[in-house]
Amino acid sequence: MTGEIIYATIFMVCFVLLGGVVMYLSKTIDHGEARFDSETGEQIRQPGPKPIGEARPAQRMTDENTTEQTND
């Protein structure tokens, strides 16, 4: 019975340590999908976000631009 307890304790300690390593790696490794070109085998990089132009102030909507919706 003592051997079974030692085996179960070692198993639980290894299980907890393995879970800790997995949690650490999941927090530190960047996740995402990498796509590769079928001809060259190089990674396809998506372009970054386009820079936003000048800011425009909001415009008030007039009655001409809106349509009436009725809830019958």
N, CA, C and O atoms as CSV, one atom per row, in Angstrom:
chain,resi,resn,atom,element,x,y,z
A,1,MET,N,N,0.818,-1.192,0.000
A,1,MET,CA,C,0.000,0.000,0.000
A,1,MET,C,C,0.861,1.254,0.000
A,1,MET,O,O,0.475,2.278,-0.564
A,2,THR,N,N,2.032,1.176,0.634
A,2,THR,CA,C,2.906,2.342,0.698
A,2,THR,C,C,3.411,2.706,-0.705
A,2,THR,O,O,3.531,3.889,-1.023
A,3,GLY,N,N,3.705,1.716,-1.539
A,3,GLY,CA,C,4.170,1.962,-2.893
A,3,GLY,C,C,3.121,2.658,-3.740
A,3,GLY,O,O,3.441,3.505,-4.574
A,4,GLU,N,N,1.849,2.288,-3.516
A,4,GLU,CA,C,0.768,2.918,-4.266
A,4,GLU,C,C,0.607,4.379,-3.886
A,4,GLU,O,O,0.343,5.219,-4.746
A,5,ILE,N,N,0.763,4.685,-2.615
A,5,ILE,CA,C,0.642,6.064,-2.146
A,5,ILE,C,C,1.786,6.911,-2.710
A,5,ILE,O,O,1.571,8.044,-3.143
A,6,ILE,N,N,2.991,6.361,-2.701
A,6,ILE,CA,C,4.135,7.087,-3.245
A,6,ILE,C,C,3.946,7.315,-4.744
A,6,ILE,O,O,4.213,8.406,-5.246
A,7,TYR,N,N,3.486,6.286,-5.458
A,7,TYR,CA,C,3.247,6.406,-6.893
A,7,TYR,C,C,2.180,7.472,-7.171
A,7,TYR,O,O,2.357,8.297,-8.067
A,8,ALA,N,N,1.088,7.464,-6.424
A,8,ALA,CA,C,0.018,8.445,-6.616
A,8,ALA,C,C,0.512,9.860,-6.302
A,8,ALA,O,O,0.145,10.810,-6.993
A,9,THR,N,N,1.335,10.003,-5.274
A,9,THR,CA,C,1.872,11.317,-4.905
A,9,THR,C,C,2.805,11.839,-5.996
A,9,THR,O,O,2.732,13.009,-6.374
A,10,ILE,N,N,3.680,10.971,-6.500
A,10,ILE,CA,C,4.589,11.379,-7.574
A,10,ILE,C,C,3.786,11.764,-8.818
A,10,ILE,O,O,4.107,12.751,-9.482
A,11,PHE,N,N,2.750,10.993,-9.135
A,11,PHE,CA,C,1.904,11.290,-10.286
A,11,PHE,C,C,1.233,12.647,-10.134
A,11,PHE,O,O,1.208,13.434,-11.080
A,12,MET,N,N,0.691,12.926,-8.962
A,12,MET,CA,C,0.012,14.200,-8.738
A,12,MET,C,C,0.986,15.370,-8.813
A,12,MET,O,O,0.647,16.415,-9.368
A,13,VAL,N,N,2.188,15.214,-8.266
A,13,VAL,CA,C,3.181,16.280,-8.319
A,13,VAL,C,C,3.582,16.543,-9.762
A,13,VAL,O,O,3.679,17.699,-10.174
A,14,CYS,N,N,3.816,15.482,-10.542
A,14,CYS,CA,C,4.166,15.646,-11.958
A,14,CYS,C,C,3.023,16.290,-12.732
A,14,CYS,O,O,3.257,17.122,-13.608
A,15,PHE,N,N,1.798,15.911,-12.417
A,15,PHE,CA,C,0.629,16.472,-13.081
A,15,PHE,C,C,0.519,17.966,-12.822
A,15,PHE,O,O,0.250,18.737,-13.744
A,16,VAL,N,N,0.723,18.383,-11.579
A,16,VAL,CA,C,0.653,19.802,-11.214
A,16,VAL,C,C,1.796,20.574,-11.870
A,16,VAL,O,O,1.584,21.676,-12.377
A,17,LEU,N,N,3.007,20.007,-11.865
A,17,LEU,CA,C,4.136,20.680,-12.492
A,17,LEU,C,C,3.927,20.820,-14.000
A,17,LEU,O,O,4.224,21.871,-14.569
A,18,LEU,N,N,3.425,19.786,-14.642
A,18,LEU,CA,C,3.158,19.846,-16.068
A,18,LEU,C,C,2.091,20.901,-16.370
A,18,LEU,O,O,2.211,21.646,-17.343
A,19,GLY,N,N,1.063,20.965,-15.550
A,19,GLY,CA,C,0.028,21.991,-15.717
A,19,GLY,C,C,0.600,23.391,-15.567
A,19,GLY,O,O,0.208,24.304,-16.294
A,20,GLY,N,N,1.528,23.567,-14.624
A,20,GLY,CA,C,2.172,24.866,-14.454
A,20,GLY,C,C,3.004,25.261,-15.658
A,20,GLY,O,O,2.999,26.423,-16.066
A,21,VAL,N,N,3.720,24.301,-16.231
A,21,VAL,CA,C,4.519,24.585,-17.428
A,21,VAL,C,C,3.606,24.958,-18.589
A,21,VAL,O,O,3.899,25.893,-19.334
A,22,VAL,N,N,2.516,24.243,-18.745
A,22,VAL,CA,C,1.570,24.537,-19.824
A,22,VAL,C,C,0.965,25.924,-19.642
A,22,VAL,O,O,0.842,26.667,-20.616
A,23,MET,N,N,0.592,26.285,-18.441
A,23,MET,CA,C,0.030,27.614,-18.185
A,23,MET,C,C,1.062,28.700,-18.463
A,23,MET,O,O,0.728,29.736,-19.039
A,24,TYR,N,N,2.304,28.478,-18.062
A,24,TYR,CA,C,3.363,29.457,-18.313
A,24,TYR,C,C,3.585,29.648,-19.812
A,24,TYR,O,O,3.693,30.779,-20.287
A,25,LEU,N,N,3.651,28.545,-20.555
A,25,LEU,CA,C,3.867,28.639,-21.991
A,25,LEU,C,C,2.688,29.296,-22.704
A,25,LEU,O,O,2.886,30.036,-23.667
A,26,SER,N,N,1.470,29.036,-22.246
A,26,SER,CA,C,0.312,29.634,-22.898
A,26,SER,C,C,0.269,31.141,-22.682
A,26,SER,O,O,-0.297,31.864,-23.502
A,27,LYS,N,N,0.851,31.621,-21.604
A,27,LYS,CA,C,0.881,33.064,-21.357
A,27,LYS,C,C,2.021,33.750,-22.085
A,27,LYS,O,O,1.901,34.928,-22.419
A,28,THR,N,N,3.126,33.055,-22.344
A,28,THR,CA,C,4.301,33.696,-22.903
A,28,THR,C,C,4.444,33.529,-24.410
A,28,THR,O,O,5.123,34.336,-25.045
A,29,ILE,N,N,3.828,32.513,-25.003
A,29,ILE,CA,C,3.961,32.279,-26.437
A,29,ILE,C,C,2.821,32.981,-27.160
A,29,ILE,O,O,1.657,32.853,-26.781
A,30,ASP,N,N,3.169,33.724,-28.206
A,30,ASP,CA,C,2.176,34.438,-28.993
A,30,ASP,C,C,1.354,33.438,-29.785
A,30,ASP,O,O,1.899,32.618,-30.524
A,31,HIS,N,N,0.045,33.510,-29.628
A,31,HIS,CA,C,-0.846,32.596,-30.332
A,31,HIS,C,C,-1.318,33.251,-31.617
A,31,HIS,O,O,-1.371,34.477,-31.715
A,32,GLY,N,N,-1.650,32.461,-32.565
A,32,GLY,CA,C,-2.177,32.980,-33.814
A,32,GLY,C,C,-1.999,31.963,-34.915
A,32,GLY,O,O,-1.402,30.902,-34.728
A,33,GLU,N,N,-2.526,32.312,-36.049
A,33,GLU,CA,C,-2.460,31.409,-37.186
A,33,GLU,C,C,-1.414,31.935,-38.165
A,33,GLU,O,O,-1.490,33.083,-38.602
A,34,ALA,N,N,-0.461,31.112,-38.502
A,34,ALA,CA,C,0.542,31.493,-39.491
A,34,ALA,C,C,0.140,30.894,-40.829
A,34,ALA,O,O,-0.210,29.717,-40.914
A,35,ARG,N,N,0.191,31.717,-41.875
A,35,ARG,CA,C,-0.134,31.239,-43.217
A,35,ARG,C,C,1.129,31.266,-44.055
A,35,ARG,O,O,1.942,32.184,-43.945
A,36,PHE,N,N,1.289,30.249,-44.894
A,36,PHE,CA,C,2.486,30.119,-45.707
A,36,PHE,C,C,2.117,30.025,-47.174
A,36,PHE,O,O,1.094,29.441,-47.532
A,37,ASP,N,N,2.959,30.606,-48.022
A,37,ASP,CA,C,2.770,30.560,-49.465
A,37,ASP,C,C,3.042,29.146,-49.957
A,37,ASP,O,O,4.003,28.508,-49.526
A,38,SER,N,N,2.193,28.654,-50.861
A,38,SER,CA,C,2.350,27.275,-51.326
A,38,SER,C,C,3.541,27.109,-52.267
A,38,SER,O,O,4.086,26.012,-52.379
A,39,GLU,N,N,3.949,28.175,-52.940
A,39,GLU,CA,C,5.056,28.057,-53.886
A,39,GLU,C,C,6.413,28.244,-53.225
A,39,GLU,O,O,7.317,27.430,-53.413
A,40,THR,N,N,6.557,29.313,-52.451
A,40,THR,CA,C,7.867,29.614,-51.861
A,40,THR,C,C,8.015,29.065,-50.453
A,40,THR,O,O,9.136,28.862,-49.987
A,41,GLY,N,N,6.922,28.825,-49.775
A,41,GLY,CA,C,6.986,28.330,-48.404
A,41,GLY,C,C,7.252,29.410,-47.384
A,41,GLY,O,O,7.450,29.113,-46.206
A,42,GLU,N,N,7.262,30.680,-47.821
A,42,GLU,CA,C,7.503,31.775,-46.893
A,42,GLU,C,C,6.208,32.181,-46.204
A,42,GLU,O,O,5.116,32.005,-46.744
A,43,GLN,N,N,6.351,32.723,-45.010
A,43,GLN,CA,C,5.185,33.132,-44.244
A,43,GLN,C,C,4.555,34.366,-44.878
A,43,GLN,O,O,5.253,35.310,-45.247
A,44,ILE,N,N,3.223,34.350,-45.003
A,44,ILE,CA,C,2.481,35.486,-45.535
A,44,ILE,C,C,2.159,36.406,-44.365
A,44,ILE,O,O,1.475,36.012,-43.420
A,45,ARG,N,N,2.647,37.605,-44.438
A,45,ARG,CA,C,2.399,38.578,-43.364
A,45,ARG,C,C,1.285,39.515,-43.805
A,45,ARG,O,O,1.295,40.026,-44.925
A,46,GLN,N,N,0.340,39.732,-42.929
A,46,GLN,CA,C,-0.737,40.653,-43.230
A,46,GLN,C,C,-0.255,42.073,-42.962
A,46,GLN,O,O,0.471,42.308,-41.996
A,47,PRO,N,N,-0.648,43.013,-43.800
A,47,PRO,CA,C,-0.217,44.387,-43.569
A,47,PRO,C,C,-0.829,44.933,-42.279
A,47,PRO,O,O,-1.920,44.532,-41.872
A,48,GLY,N,N,-0.120,45.834,-41.661
A,48,GLY,CA,C,-0.605,46.438,-40.424
A,48,GLY,C,C,-1.790,47.351,-40.696
A,48,GLY,O,O,-2.164,47.560,-41.850
A,49,PRO,N,N,-2.376,47.891,-39.647
A,49,PRO,CA,C,-3.527,48.776,-39.843
A,49,PRO,C,C,-3.113,50.038,-40.594
A,49,PRO,O,O,-2.025,50.572,-40.382
A,50,LYS,N,N,-3.990,50.502,-41.467
A,50,LYS,CA,C,-3.714,51.709,-42.231
A,50,LYS,C,C,-3.797,52.922,-41.303
A,50,LYS,O,O,-4.650,52.971,-40.418
A,51,PRO,N,N,-2.922,53.886,-41.504
A,51,PRO,CA,C,-3.002,55.077,-40.655
A,51,PRO,C,C,-4.287,55.847,-40.935
A,51,PRO,O,O,-4.724,55.973,-42.079
A,52,ILE,N,N,-4.858,56.340,-39.897
A,52,ILE,CA,C,-6.109,57.082,-40.003
A,52,ILE,C,C,-5.785,58.501,-40.444
A,52,ILE,O,O,-4.847,59.115,-39.938
A,53,GLY,N,N,-6.555,59.015,-41.380
A,53,GLY,CA,C,-6.353,60.380,-41.869
A,53,GLY,C,C,-6.777,61.392,-40.814
A,53,GLY,O,O,-6.881,61.079,-39.628
A,54,GLU,N,N,-7.013,62.584,-41.267
A,54,GLU,CA,C,-7.426,63.638,-40.347
A,54,GLU,C,C,-8.780,63.293,-39.745
A,54,GLU,O,O,-9.626,62.672,-40.389
A,55,ALA,N,N,-8.962,63.699,-38.524
A,55,ALA,CA,C,-10.236,63.458,-37.848
A,55,ALA,C,C,-11.282,64.432,-38.373
A,55,ALA,O,O,-11.006,65.616,-38.562
A,56,ARG,N,N,-12.479,63.919,-38.605
A,56,ARG,CA,C,-13.575,64.780,-39.050
A,56,ARG,C,C,-14.573,64.892,-37.921
A,56,ARG,O,O,-14.869,63.896,-37.260
A,57,PRO,N,N,-15.094,66.068,-37.687
A,57,PRO,CA,C,-16.109,66.193,-36.644
A,57,PRO,C,C,-17.411,65.521,-37.098
A,57,PRO,O,O,-17.684,65.400,-38.293
A,58,ALA,N,N,-18.180,65.104,-36.142
A,58,ALA,CA,C,-19.464,64.478,-36.449
A,58,ALA,C,C,-20.393,65.505,-37.072
A,58,ALA,O,O,-20.321,66.693,-36.760
A,59,GLN,N,N,-21.264,65.037,-37.955
A,59,GLN,CA,C,-22.218,65.929,-38.595
A,59,GLN,C,C,-23.615,65.578,-38.132
A,59,GLN,O,O,-23.964,64.406,-37.987
A,60,ARG,N,N,-24.409,66.613,-37.902
A,60,ARG,CA,C,-25.786,66.394,-37.466
A,60,ARG,C,C,-26.599,65.879,-38.642
A,60,ARG,O,O,-26.500,66.395,-39.755
A,61,MET,N,N,-27.390,64.873,-38.384
A,61,MET,CA,C,-28.248,64.335,-39.433
A,61,MET,C,C,-29.459,65.250,-39.576
A,61,MET,O,O,-30.050,65.676,-38.584
A,62,THR,N,N,-29.812,65.539,-40.791
A,62,THR,CA,C,-30.972,66.385,-41.052
A,62,THR,C,C,-32.153,65.511,-41.441
A,62,THR,O,O,-32.015,64.312,-41.682
A,63,ASP,N,N,-33.312,66.141,-41.496
A,63,ASP,CA,C,-34.517,65.406,-41.885
A,63,ASP,C,C,-34.422,64.897,-43.315
A,63,ASP,O,O,-35.068,63.910,-43.667
A,64,GLU,N,N,-33.639,65.549,-44.123
A,64,GLU,CA,C,-33.490,65.130,-45.504
A,64,GLU,C,C,-32.733,63.793,-45.607
A,64,GLU,O,O,-32.973,63.000,-46.518
A,65,ASN,N,N,-31.820,63.565,-44.659
A,65,ASN,CA,C,-30.982,62.369,-44.720
A,65,ASN,C,C,-31.593,61.170,-44.002
A,65,ASN,O,O,-31.109,60.048,-44.156
A,66,THR,N,N,-32.617,61.385,-43.244
A,66,THR,CA,C,-33.186,60.294,-42.451
A,66,THR,C,C,-34.488,59.815,-43.069
A,66,THR,O,O,-35.134,60.536,-43.830
A,67,THR,N,N,-34.852,58.616,-42.739
A,67,THR,CA,C,-36.144,58.069,-43.167
A,67,THR,C,C,-36.946,57.727,-41.938
A,67,THR,O,O,-36.400,57.251,-40.942
A,68,GLU,N,N,-38.204,57.960,-42.003
A,68,GLU,CA,C,-39.098,57.666,-40.880
A,68,GLU,C,C,-39.382,56.166,-40.820
A,68,GLU,O,O,-39.684,55.546,-41.839
A,69,GLN,N,N,-39.285,55.600,-39.652
A,69,GLN,CA,C,-39.645,54.205,-39.478
A,69,GLN,C,C,-40.840,54.168,-38.527
A,69,GLN,O,O,-40.821,54.796,-37.468
A,70,THR,N,N,-41.846,53.450,-38.905
A,70,THR,CA,C,-43.009,53.325,-38.057
A,70,THR,C,C,-43.088,51.938,-37.486
A,70,THR,O,O,-42.780,50.959,-38.165
A,71,ASN,N,N,-43.493,51.850,-36.266
A,71,ASN,CA,C,-43.656,50.554,-35.596
A,71,ASN,C,C,-45.132,50.266,-35.476
A,71,ASN,O,O,-45.749,50.616,-34.470
A,72,ASP,N,N,-45.712,49.635,-36.478
A,72,ASP,CA,C,-47.145,49.298,-36.443
A,72,ASP,C,C,-47.351,47.924,-35.903
A,72,ASP,O,O,-48.488,47.466,-35.799
